[in-house]
Amino acid sequence: MCRKLTHFFSLLVLALSALSAQAQSITNAPAATPILLDEPYTFTFTTSGFTQTPTFLVTSTSPNVLPPGLNLSSAGVITGTPSSADGGTTYTFTVTASDNGVDNPATQSCTISVALATIPQGVMMYTFTTATSTYVSFPLTAQPVYSDQVSSVSSNTITVANASAFTGALTSLVEAPTGTSTIPYYVVFTSGAQAGRVLAVTANTATSLTLDTTDNGAGTAEFLSGNPDKITSSAPTTFNVAAGASGDTFEVLPGDTLSTVFGSNASGSATPLILTGNTAANLRFADLVSFRKTPSVAAVSYFYNTADNYWERSGDKNSPHTNFNNLPIPPFSPFQVTVRNGNPTAMLSVSGRVADVALLTRTTAQSTTFNTTGYATDLTLGTLDLGPNFATNNTARFADSLGVYDVSKNPPRFDAYYENASSTWLLNEANSPTFNNIPITAGSVIEIKKLSGSGAASFLQSALPYNLNQ
C-alpha cells in the first residue's frame, strides 16, 4: 500500500511539474499595417500559461528597439506617438514577459513600421458678411488624443485591452456637467464596417467608451434637448463593430463648442468674441449661430448675451439664463451663422487636419437632412459618389436628391439635383441640362433627400477625394 501511495504521489508531482513546464507565451504582436508618424498609437500584449501576472520588457538591444516616441509599460502596453525623423523605417525588437521566475519567461519578436505620410494639416478662412446668413461646416478636426483597437463591444459601449486607456488627462471624456471636461469628445472609426462614422462619447471608464449610436452627435438632439452640456445616448439600431484580435480601430477626437469657436468676452477666455452680441431685450441686433438637422424642424439659435457674458439660447425664459458656452459643435456637422444688418462682417480661421478615412453618414428613408461632404477640398457633383445606398434613377421622382446651396439666387436656396443611371446629375425639373460641374465648396452644407424605397437607416459614404499616400 505504501508503495502504491508513493507511486501515486510521484505521478502527481510529475503531472504538476508537467503543468508548470507548459510553455508560457505572448499570444499576439503588433499588426503589420504601418503606423503613422505623429499619430497616437496603442497596442496591448496578451499572454497565456502564466501562474502570476507577468511584467513586460523590451529585451533586445539597439538598434533593435521600439520606434522613437513609443514606450512599453510593465503591464504590456505600447503607447506613444511615433516621432522619428526617419519616418518610413521598420523597427524590429523583442519583448519578454516574466513573472519573477515562477514560470518560464516568454518572448515575442515584433515589427513596427512607421509610415512617412502624416495626415495633412490646413487652415480654412470663413467670412460672415453683414446682413447675411451663411451655411457652414468645419471639415478640419483637432489631432486625436487616443487611438486603439476594440477588444469587446456590448450594445453601444466599446472596450479596449489597455487597462489605463482613459486615465490621467483622459479620465473624463464627457463634457460638463456630467464630466470634468469642458469640451466634448468623439470617436471616429478608422477600419471595419463602421469606418468613417463619427459618434459622440456619452460616458467612459478607464477602459471603455459609451457612444451615442443614434448619430445625434452629428445632428441636433443635443441642441434641442434643453440640456446644453449633455449629449443623450441610447442603444444602437445599427452598430456593426468587430472586436477581439481583429477588432476595428478608432481614434478619439476633441470637439468644438460655441465658446471655443466663436469666443467669449468673459475674463480668461482663450478666444475673443468674433460675432456681435447684445442683451436679450435687444436680441434682434445680436448675431446668431443656428442648428437644425432637417428643413421641417425650426432652427435653434444662440447668441452672445453681453449682459450675462455667455452664450445662451434665443428666447430662453429661464432666470438666470442657461449658459451654453460649452454647447458642442460636432465634427463635420452643418450649422448657420447670421450677421445682422448693421453689424460688422466677421472673419474666422479654423485650423486642423483633414479627414483620413471616408466619412460615413447615416440617413433614413423619407427624410430630408442637412449634411456636409466633410472634406476640406472643393468637389463637384460629378466627383461626388455617395455609394450604393444613394438611389439613382432616370426619373427624378424615383431618385434620391442632393441639394446644393446657391447664394446667387434671390433669396438664396438649395437647388435639388438627382443622378441618373449614367452617373449624370440633372436638376429636378423638366428638360434639365447636365450639372456634373456644379461646385460643392469645402466647408459648405448640402441637403440630402432620401425616398421611402431607398433604404431605411442606410449609410452614405463618399470616397476620399485625395490620396494620403502621396
Phi and psi in degrees as a GROMACS rama.xvg file:
@    title "Ramachandran Plot"
@    xaxis  label "Phi"
@    yaxis  label "Psi"
@TYPE xy
-62.9566  -39.8896  CYS-2
-65.288  -39.7556  ARG-3
-63.9274  -41.502  LYS-4
-64.0798  -42.9361  LEU-5
-60.6822  -42.859  THR-6
-64.1437  -39.4056  HIS-7
-62.3194  -47.4829  PHE-8
-66.931  -32.5178  PHE-9
-64.2394  -42.8669  SER-10
-64.1251  -38.7426  LEU-11
-63.4689  -43.3488  LEU-12
-62.7505  -43.341  VAL-13
-62.6912  -39.5699  LEU-14
-64.8194  -44.2092  ALA-15
-64.4872  -38.6295  LEU-16
-64.1427  -38.1272  SER-17
-65.0445  -40.3396  ALA-18
-62.8067  -44.5047  LEU-19
-68.9252  -22.1458  SER-20
-89.6416  -1.81194  ALA-21
-58.4824  143.967  GLN-22
-64.8083  123.844  ALA-23
-82.2373  147.276  GLN-24
-148.125  153.541  SER-25
-94.0491  120.523  ILE-26
-93.622  -0.552436  THR-27
-146.495  174.365  ASN-28
-154.664  157.637  ALA-29
-54.8922  144.356  PRO-30
-66.6956  158.528  ALA-31
-74.3923  -16.7384  ALA-32
-62.1337  127.921  THR-33
-60.5604  144.592  PRO-34
-96.594  158.447  ILE-35
-94.9067  139.807  LEU-36
-58.2436  135.84  LEU-37
67.7577  16.3374  ASP-38
-112.599  135.49  GLU-39
-60.8964  144.596  PRO-40
-137.119  141.167  TYR-41
-140.97  136.177  THR-42
-146.14  137.567  PHE-43
-119.319  122.959  THR-44
-77.1637  148.05  PHE-45
-124.177  156.037  THR-46
-135.046  169.314  THR-47
-145.714  154.044  SER-48
89.3968  -3.85848  GLY-49
-86.8323  139.437  PHE-50
-74.0576  -41.4203  THR-51
-117.064  164.204  GLN-52
-64.4893  122.132  THR-53
-81.951  162.15  PRO-54
-109.444  155.968  THR-55
-119.29  144.902  PHE-56
-144.229  149.157  LEU-57
-83.95  113.243  VAL-58
-102.443  -6.87868  THR-59
-80.0314  160.206  SER-60
-113.137  165.591  THR-61
-53.1446  136.245  SER-62
-88.6559  6.78971  PRO-63
-84.6799  79.2635  ASN-64
-134.334  171.594  VAL-65
-63.7836  152.863  LEU-66
-58.4904  142.423  PRO-67
-53.9471  134.708  PRO-68
99.8891  -13.0288  GLY-69
-107.573  147.638  LEU-70
-136.843  149.466  ASN-71
-106.405  124.007  LEU-72
-82.5037  164.143  SER-73
-65.2985  -18.9607  SER-74
-85.0773  -0.767318  ALA-75
89.6696  28.2634  GLY-76
-114.713  121.589  VAL-77
-89.3334  123.54  ILE-78
-137.62  163.275  THR-79
134.98  -173.666  GLY-80
-126.107  115.835  THR-81
-55.9946  124.773  PRO-82
-126.618  15.0439  SER-83
-66.3865  136.666  SER-84
-72.0695  -14.6097  ALA-85
-99.2833  50.0803  ASP-86
-54.7548  149.801  GLY-87
96.4062  -2.66148  GLY-88
-86.087  147.597  THR-89
-104.612  130.283  THR-90
-112.278  125.863  TYR-91
-115.058  132.126  THR-92
-152.054  166.924  PHE-93
-117.595  133.866  THR-94
-111.558  134.819  VAL-95
-117.731  134.108  THR-96
-113.844  132.083  ALA-97
-146.617  154.295  SER-98
-120.474  54.5571  ASP-99
58.394  37.2001  ASN-100
84.0387  -2.18534  GLY-101
-64.6244  -41.3693  VAL-102
-124.289  169.421  ASP-103
-67.0346  142.464  ASN-104
-69.4456  159.248  PRO-105
-121.597  145.719  ALA-106
-125.178  155.931  THR-107
-143.545  125.771  GLN-108
-83.2112  132.818  SER-109
-128.74  151.937  CYS-110
-135.117  128.42  THR-111
-127.735  125.473  ILE-112
-104.047  135.138  SER-113
-105.04  118.512  VAL-114
-76.2577  144.962  ALA-115
-66.3455  -37.9852  LEU-116
-68.4411  138.756  ALA-117
-117.016  159.189  THR-118
-69.0463  125.472  ILE-119
-58.8847  143.695  PRO-120
-107.137  159.564  GLN-121
-164.159  176.225  GLY-122
-132.666  134.492  VAL-123
-119.062  138.089  MET-124
-107.041  134.923  MET-125
-121.303  139.717  TYR-126
-120.032  122.681  THR-127
-109.218  103.406  PHE-128
-81.614  145.803  THR-129
-56.7672  142.298  THR-130
62.0068  33.0241  ALA-131
-138.909  143.156  THR-132
-105.301  130.169  SER-133
-122.442  125.369  THR-134
-81.0081  136.942  TYR-135
-153.58  160.038  VAL-136
-150.14  165.206  SER-137
-111.925  104.457  PHE-138
-85.6062  6.41357  PRO-139
-110.412  141.873  LEU-140
-124.703  164.934  THR-141
-69.9837  164.567  ALA-142
-64.8381  143.618  GLN-143
-64.7805  146.699  PRO-144
-99.4335  -9.75301  VAL-145
-163.132  147.379  TYR-146
-143.59  149.329  SER-147
-167.716  -172.455  ASP-148
-119.204  142.466  GLN-149
-74.1578  121.604  VAL-150
-92.9585  -30.5871  SER-151
-155.136  158.933  SER-152
-141.644  137.894  VAL-153
-140.223  116.67  SER-154
54.1696  -118.685  SER-155
-106.481  27.9829  ASN-156
-119.954  129.022  THR-157
-108.113  145.843  ILE-158
-125.712  145.874  THR-159
-114.935  162.042  VAL-160
-77.4915  -25.0152  ALA-161
-64.7595  115.22  ASN-162
-69.9475  -14.5093  ALA-163
-128.53  37.988  SER-164
-61.5156  -46.7921  ALA-165
-117.302  62.9838  PHE-166
-124.225  178.172  THR-167
63.6569  -124.018  GLY-168
-66.0202  -19.4458  ALA-169
-105.807  24.4596  LEU-170
-57.1734  -44.2928  THR-171
-128.252  116.698  SER-172
-97.376  4.44144  LEU-173
-99.4771  136.412  VAL-174
-69.3802  157.024  GLU-175
-57.6378  151.109  ALA-176
-90.7319  0.581303  PRO-177
-77.0194  -16.1834  THR-178
-138.524  -173.952  GLY-179
-90.7944  -10.9489  THR-180
-82.7876  147.167  SER-181
-100.845  3.45968  THR-182
-126.601  152.645  ILE-183
-84.0655  160.35  PRO-184
-127.355  153.88  TYR-185
-136.373  148.396  TYR-186
-101.864  131.475  VAL-187
-116.526  117.757  VAL-188
-75.6618  135.417  PHE-189
-112.521  -0.263469  THR-190
-153.617  166.06  SER-191
86.4998  -172.79  GLY-192
-64.0609  -24.7128  ALA-193
-98.4352  10.0379  GLN-194
-54.7079  127.457  ALA-195
95.0349  -5.20489  GLY-196
-84.6609  133.824  ARG-197
-109.893  120.186  VAL-198
-130.242  138.805  LEU-199
-74.0001  142.297  ALA-200
-82.5317  124.054  VAL-201
-106.939  -17.693  THR-202
-165.107  157.966  ALA-203
-155.378  155.332  ASN-204
-116.503  -169.62  THR-205
-65.0122  -21.802  ALA-206
-127.336  0.379365  THR-207
-137.028  157.216  SER-208
-130.807  127.729  LEU-209
-98.6497  132.617  THR-210
-119.778  151.106  LEU-211
-83.9984  88.6272  ASP-212
-83.0848  5.7714  THR-213
-80.1581  -3.57192  THR-214
67.9157  18.4434  ASP-215
-69.215  -19.0329  ASN-216
-62.613  -23.1525  GLY-217
-106.773  12.3599  ALA-218
-121.858  -133.62  GLY-219
-131.989  8.62057  THR-220
-59.6528  -37.5081  ALA-221
-69.0703  -25.7625  GLU-222
-80.0671  -26.255  PHE-223
-98.9071  -8.74711  LEU-224
-75.3761  -17.7863  SER-225
89.0472  -8.4219  GLY-226
-110.82  106.655  ASN-227
-67.6189  -19.9938  PRO-228
-122.272  15.6188  ASP-229
-127.344  115.346  LYS-230
-89.8087  115.109  ILE-231
-73.5527  155.701  THR-232
-132.214  150.542  SER-233
-145.548  167.55  SER-234
-63.1646  152.728  ALA-235
-75.7089  149.338  PRO-236
-98.826  -29.1756  THR-237
-141.905  108.037  THR-238
-153.683  78.2638  PHE-239
-94.7591  86.9575  ASN-240
-114.991  130.076  VAL-241
-85.3543  142.565  ALA-242
-129.843  167.855  ALA-243
97.5586  -153.59  GLY-244
-60.585  -29.5692  ALA-245
-111.176  32.4061  SER-246
-65.1861  154.027  GLY-247
-66.5753  153.386  ASP-248
-102.596  157.997  THR-249
-153.423  164.112  PHE-250
-125.391  152.869  GLU-251
-109.202  122.836  VAL-252
-114.231  137.101  LEU-253
-75.4591  144.981  PRO-254
-105.265  -176.449  GLY-255
-103.986  162.818  ASP-256
-133.463  171.346  THR-257
-55.1244  -44.2938  LEU-258
-76.2931  -32.16  SER-259
-73.0703  -25.9366  THR-260
-91.6775  -52.5019  VAL-261
-100.466  -2.61152  PHE-262
85.1191  -177.947  GLY-263
-157.771  151.199  SER-264
-90.3599  -2.28201  ASN-265
-64.9686  149.604  ALA-266
-60.475  132.593  SER-267
87.8238  0.0265213  GLY-268
-65.5141  133.912  SER-269
-75.5965  -21.442  ALA-270
-124.157  121.348  THR-271
-70.8858  153.487  PRO-272
-64.6101  125.565  LEU-273
-102.477  -16.9992  ILE-274
-101.141  166.346  LEU-275
-89.3542  123.066  THR-276
-97.7828  177.737  GLY-277
-167.418  -176.549  ASN-278
-86.5125  166.6  THR-279
-61.9983  -34.6223  ALA-280
-67.3325  -25.6717  ALA-281
-114.022  38.7453  ASN-282
-56.2346  -33.9826  LEU-283
-63.9447  -12.6477  ARG-284
-102.162  -1.03937  PHE-285
-96.7492  138.428  ALA-286
-66.3103  154.325  ASP-287
-125.724  148.313  LEU-288
-119.105  121.549  VAL-289
-123.888  147.938  SER-290
-131.193  138.344  PHE-291
-161.435  143.771  ARG-292
-88.0979  -35.4555  LYS-293
-129.761  152.501  THR-294
-62.9281  -23.5967  PRO-295
-81.8187  -9.55205  SER-296
-106.686  131.815  VAL-297
-61.5077  142.113  ALA-298
-67.2321  147.175  ALA-299
-104.545  122.301  VAL-300
-113.292  151.633  SER-301
-132.069  146.221  TYR-302
-139.365  161.728  PHE-303
-90.9531  116.328  TYR-304
-84.8581  111.983  ASN-305
-73.3392  -15.3699  THR-306
-81.4672  -38.6485  ALA-307
-88.1246  -19.6812  ASP-308
62.0516  41.6043  ASN-309
-159.461  166.746  TYR-310
-76.7828  139.01  TRP-311
-145.575  164.975  GLU-312
-78.9275  139.406  ARG-313
-62.005  128.854  SER-314
83.989  11.5659  GLY-315
-62.8158  122.595  ASP-316
-99.3858  -0.345805  LYS-317
-68.8004  154.6  ASN-318
-133.618  114.041  SER-319
-70.8584  166.938  PRO-320
-65.1105  147.425  HIS-321
-73.7607  135.129  THR-322
-83.2585  119.039  ASN-323
-110.333  24.8861  PHE-324
-56.1514  -35.8738  ASN-325
-95.4573  19.903  ASN-326
-60.969  122.786  LEU-327
-68.5872  141.231  PRO-328
-114.938  96.8423  ILE-329
-61.5944  151.806  PRO-330
-56.6499  136.006  PRO-331
68.909  6.08786  PHE-332
-83.4638  150.009  SER-333
-85.2722  146.688  PRO-334
-155.36  -178.944  PHE-335
-134.721  136.683  GLN-336
-116.053  125.504  VAL-337
-115.243  121.596  THR-338
-103.244  121.205  VAL-339
-67.2527  152.654  ARG-340
-58.7282  128.41  ASN-341
96.7611  -18.6777  GLY-342
-85.108  150.026  ASN-343
-69.0604  149.291  PRO-344
-59.9571  137.644  THR-345
-109.11  144.276  ALA-346
-117.584  140.437  MET-347
-138.639  132.792  LEU-348
-114.662  134.547  SER-349
-124.447  127.72  VAL-350
-115.356  158.318  SER-351
160.627  -166.687  GLY-352
-107.838  156.469  ARG-353
-79.9524  165.249  VAL-354
-64.4123  134.871  ALA-355
-106.468  6.26288  ASP-356
-146.185  144.12  VAL-357
-59.0155  126.849  ALA-358
-76.1168  140.054  LEU-359
-106.501  122.56  LEU-360
-115.826  125.183  THR-361
-86.0411  134.347  ARG-362
-132.22  166.216  THR-363
-130.821  154.88  THR-364
-64.6642  151.846  ALA-365
54.1426  46.5105  GLN-366
-138.39  153.453  SER-367
-126.05  123.319  THR-368
-131.667  148.945  THR-369
-82.355  139.7  PHE-370
-153.653  -172.763  ASN-371
-142.068  164.006  THR-372
-74.8806  -29.0806  THR-373
82.5047  2.51482  GLY-374
-110.246  139.974  TYR-375
-87.6851  45.8645  ALA-376
-150.464  149.049  THR-377
-70.9935  140.817  ASP-378
-125.937  175.422  LEU-379
-127.306  165.233  THR-380
-57.0909  -37.6916  LEU-381
-67.4637  -24.9429  GLY-382
-96.7099  -3.44734  THR-383
-93.8167  110.814  LEU-384
-111.666  109.605  ASP-385
-89.9  6.50205  LEU-386
87.5784  178.456  GLY-387
-68.5667  -16.8844  PRO-388
-83.9192  -2.80869  ASN-389
-95.2001  111.987  PHE-390
-73.3777  124.124  ALA-391
-106.658  153.354  THR-392
-166.152  154.766  ASN-393
-78.2939  -8.97975  ASN-394
-116.373  128.715  THR-395
-57.3856  -40.4157  ALA-396
-71.4956  -10.8417  ARG-397
-106.313  7.07364  PHE-398
-116.972  148.865  ALA-399
-66.9796  159.703  ASP-400
-132.059  157.489  SER-401
-127.969  124.6  LEU-402
-96.8172  132.034  GLY-403
-112.388  130.294  VAL-404
-75.3636  125.649  TYR-405
-112.186  105.302  ASP-406
-77.8402  -11.7904  VAL-407
-77.9497  -16.6554  SER-408
-78.5988  155.542  LYS-409
-123.748  105.32  ASN-410
-79.4635  163.956  PRO-411
-57.8052  149.669  PRO-412
-155.17  166.703  ARG-413
-89.9034  118.44  PHE-414
-90.5757  127.882  ASP-415
-92.9787  128.303  ALA-416
-120.037  151.291  TYR-417
-127.138  160.016  TYR-418
-110.047  129.342  GLU-419
-88.3689  -177.446  ASN-420
-67.5745  -14.5001  ALA-421
-98.6789  16.3251  SER-422
61.3868  32.5594  SER-423
-107.419  132.654  THR-424
-92.4741  133.499  TRP-425
-128.854  155.999  LEU-426
-82.0585  146.292  LEU-427
-74.7795  63.4485  ASN-428
-156.578  164.978  GLU-429
-67.1553  146.974  ALA-430
54.2327  42.8703  ASN-431
-74.7902  136.386  SER-432
-74.0573  179.224  PRO-433
-86.1059  149.075  THR-434
-133.54  34.5576  PHE-435
-62.8363  -22.2699  ASN-436
-95.655  8.26822  ASN-437
-61.191  125.565  ILE-438
-78.2824  143.562  PRO-439
-121.828  101.444  ILE-440
-75.9473  151.683  THR-441
-59.0313  134.183  ALA-442
83.0082  4.11823  GLY-443
-88.9315  172.096  SER-444
-111.852  140.078  VAL-445
-118.78  163.622  ILE-446
-121.218  118.979  GLU-447
-107.387  125.786  ILE-448
-114.496  118.633  LYS-449
-101.898  140.751  LYS-450
-88.3389  166.329  LEU-451
-66.7646  -28.9855  SER-452
-95.7821  9.87849  GLY-453
-104.365  17.6845  SER-454
104.201  121.722  GLY-455
-85.8175  144.204  ALA-456
48.3426  43.2191  ALA-457
-94.6538  165.575  SER-458
-113.882  139.541  PHE-459
-107.517  140.666  LEU-460
-148.71  118.803  GLN-461
-100.911  133.292  SER-462
-59.3797  150.915  ALA-463
-55.3087  130.809  LEU-464
-84.7525  13.0255  PRO-465
-146.282  162.427  TYR-466
-108.702  114.888  ASN-467
-75.5411  -11.1864  LEU-468
-92.6773  2.02804  ASN-469
